[in-house]
Amino acid sequence: MVRKIVLWLIRLYQKTLSPDHGWFKKRFLFGYCRFNPTCSEYAYQTIKKYGVIRGGIKAIWRILRCNPFSKGGEDPINYDK
């Protein structure tokens, strides 16, 4: 139940405030997030796969790495583990 609420909140964020997915997408034509998939999509996928606690920790760690000093790049979720 908590997982569904958190996933819904992430989708709500993506559709409204996210610079990569939402209303502000037109202002950032080449994207805003340094990683692929975006940080919000990564959070959605990890919480869906690992649950709110473990997935939330992975999502927070990803958001902490998303800063001007990071190179970014490809950072997919490992589905085979």
Backbone hydrogen bonds, N-H to C=O, Kabsch-Sander energy under -0.5 kcal/mol:
donor,donor_aa,acceptor,acceptor_aa,energy
5,I,1,M,-1.7
6,V,2,V,-2.5
7,L,3,R,-2.7
8,W,4,K,-2.2
9,L,5,I,-2.3
10,I,6,V,-2.1
11,R,7,L,-2.2
12,L,8,W,-2.4
13,Y,9,L,-2.4
14,Q,10,I,-2.5
15,K,11,R,-2.2
16,T,12,L,-1.2
17,L,13,Y,-0.9
18,S,13,Y,-2.1
22,G,18,S,-1.9
23,W,16,T,-1.7
24,F,18,S,-0.5
25,K,22,G,-1.6
26,K,23,W,-0.6
27,R,24,F,-1.2
28,F,24,F,-0.8
28,F,25,K,-0.6
29,L,27,R,-0.5
31,G,28,F,-1.6
36,N,73,G,-2.1
42,Y,38,T,-2.7
43,A,39,C,-2.4
44,Y,40,S,-2.2
45,Q,41,E,-2.5
46,T,42,Y,-2.7
47,I,43,A,-2.4
48,K,44,Y,-2.1
49,K,45,Q,-2.0
50,Y,46,T,-3.4
51,G,46,T,-0.5
51,G,47,I,-1.4
55,G,51,G,-1.4
56,G,52,V,-1.3
57,I,53,I,-2.1
58,K,54,R,-2.0
59,A,55,G,-2.3
60,I,56,G,-2.5
61,W,57,I,-2.3
62,R,58,K,-2.0
63,I,59,A,-2.4
64,L,60,I,-2.3
65,R,61,W,-1.3
66,C,62,R,-0.8
66,C,63,I,-0.6
67,N,65,R,-1.4
70,S,67,N,-1.8
73,G,34,R,-2.4
75,D,36,N,-2.3
79,Y,77,I,-0.9
81,K,78,N,-0.5
